[in-house]
């Protein structure tokens, strides 16, 4: 957090601009705004972060051979067609644009933030910090 926000409540921080997170300056803030991520709450709720994290976590327990052909369990609504049959262990090393809804331009914007692969997005520290702040706010007592 920025020094000026260190005494604020988690609830307050959740509604602040992304610049409240240390390391997000004007340049990164503009890049995030182009993805419609303007507040800490929006960054915490970024659906592509959640999908990327689910894929990355599940890839650690995926059995050898990847996804079964006739399984009902899938994430096809979140992937481009060409990626639907691939194993999670392979998918997490692919560029973020394999996630359905991330345009090439959004992929370039994410790359400028250091997020090039699905796994990078799952580990994007600013989304992780924002999510932690929003979750902590749910358990915060009002003073």
Secondary structure as GFF3:
##gff-version 3
##sequence-region A 1 143
A	DSSP	three_ten_helix	3	5	.	.	.	ID=ss1
A	DSSP	alpha_helix	10	14	.	.	.	ID=ss2
A	DSSP	three_ten_helix	18	20	.	.	.	ID=ss3
A	DSSP	alpha_helix	26	34	.	.	.	ID=ss4
A	DSSP	alpha_helix	40	44	.	.	.	ID=ss5
A	DSSP	alpha_helix	47	59	.	.	.	ID=ss6
A	DSSP	three_ten_helix	76	78	.	.	.	ID=ss7
A	DSSP	three_ten_helix	81	83	.	.	.	ID=ss8
A	DSSP	alpha_helix	88	91	.	.	.	ID=ss9
A	DSSP	three_ten_helix	96	98	.	.	.	ID=ss10
A	DSSP	alpha_helix	104	112	.	.	.	ID=ss11
A	DSSP	alpha_helix	118	122	.	.	.	ID=ss12
A	DSSP	alpha_helix	125	138	.	.	.	ID=ss13
###
